[in-house]
């Protein structure tokens, strides 16, 4: 039972420290952030209904694109990216500690 749990933790650790995940998250944050800068943020619902077609305005409101930088579309990938960077840094730090030679003593 414990070996299954360890394998699951090891698999999650490998996933979190993968470069593919980092690249995908950076791409998502860059593309979605760039798109969000084109849409005025934080306005009331009527503003979006007047400015955009009704289906688009309601979709933007439903997914939180009208306040993008406070929505789950931005915060969840940003949190996963933070975990990715932290895991990569911790793995590199631990690898450096293991390969470091002890100081020479006279």
C-alpha positions in Angstrom: 0.0 0.0 0.0 2.8 2.4 0.9 4.7 1.7 -2.3 1.6 2.7 -4.3 1.4 6.0 -2.4 5.1 6.6 -2.9 4.7 5.9 -6.6 1.8 8.4 -6.8 3.8 11.1 -5.0 6.8 10.4 -7.2 4.6 10.6 -10.3 3.1 13.9 -9.1 6.6 15.3 -8.3 7.8 14.4 -11.8 4.7 16.0 -13.4 5.1 19.2 -11.3 8.8 19.6 -12.2 8.4 18.9 -15.9 9.5 21.5 -18.4 6.6 20.7 -20.7 4.2 21.7 -17.9 6.1 25.0 -17.5 6.1 25.7 -21.2 2.4 25.0 -21.4 1.6 27.2 -18.4 3.7 30.0 -19.7 2.0 29.8 -23.1 -1.5 29.7 -21.5 -0.7 32.7 -19.2 0.8 34.7 -22.1 -1.9 34.1 -24.6 -4.8 34.4 -22.3 -3.3 37.4 -20.5 -2.7 39.1 -23.9 -6.3 38.4 -24.9 -7.5 39.8 -21.5 -5.7 43.0 -22.1 -7.8 43.6 -25.2 -11.1 43.4 -23.2 -11.8 46.1 -20.7 -11.7 44.6 -17.2 -14.0 45.1 -14.3 -17.0 46.8 -16.0 -20.6 46.0 -15.2 -22.6 43.5 -17.2 -24.4 46.1 -19.3 -21.2 47.5 -20.6 -20.3 44.1 -22.1 -23.8 43.5 -23.5 -23.7 46.9 -25.2 -20.2 46.4 -26.7 -20.2 42.7 -27.7 -22.7 40.3 -29.2 -25.0 38.8 -26.6 -23.6 35.2 -26.8 -20.0 36.5 -26.5 -20.9 38.9 -23.6 -22.7 36.2 -21.7 -19.8 33.7 -22.3 -17.2 36.2 -21.1 -19.2 36.9 -17.9 -19.8 33.2 -17.3 -16.2 32.2 -17.5 -14.9 35.2 -15.6 -13.1 36.9 -18.6 -14.5 40.3 -17.6 -12.3 40.3 -14.5 -9.7 37.9 -15.8 -6.8 38.5 -13.5 -9.0 37.6 -10.5 -10.7 34.7 -12.2 -9.9 31.0 -12.0 -8.7 31.1 -15.6 -5.7 33.1 -14.5 -5.3 32.2 -10.8 -5.3 28.4 -11.1 -2.6 28.2 -13.9 -0.6 30.8 -12.0 -0.7 28.7 -8.8 0.3 25.6 -10.7 3.1 27.5 -12.4 4.3 28.7 -8.9 4.2 25.0 -7.7 6.1 24.0 -10.9 8.8 26.6 -10.3 9.1 25.7 -6.6 9.4 22.0 -7.4 12.1 22.6 -10.0 14.0 24.8 -7.7 13.8 22.3 -4.8 14.9 19.4 -7.0 17.8 21.4 -8.4 18.8 22.5 -4.8 18.7 18.9 -3.5 20.7 17.6 -6.5 23.3 20.3 -5.8 23.5 19.3 -2.2 24.0 15.6 -3.1 26.8 16.3 -5.6 28.7 18.8 -3.5 32.0 17.6 -2.3 32.9 18.2 1.3 35.5 20.9 2.0 39.2 19.8 2.3 40.5 19.6 5.8 44.3 20.0 6.5 
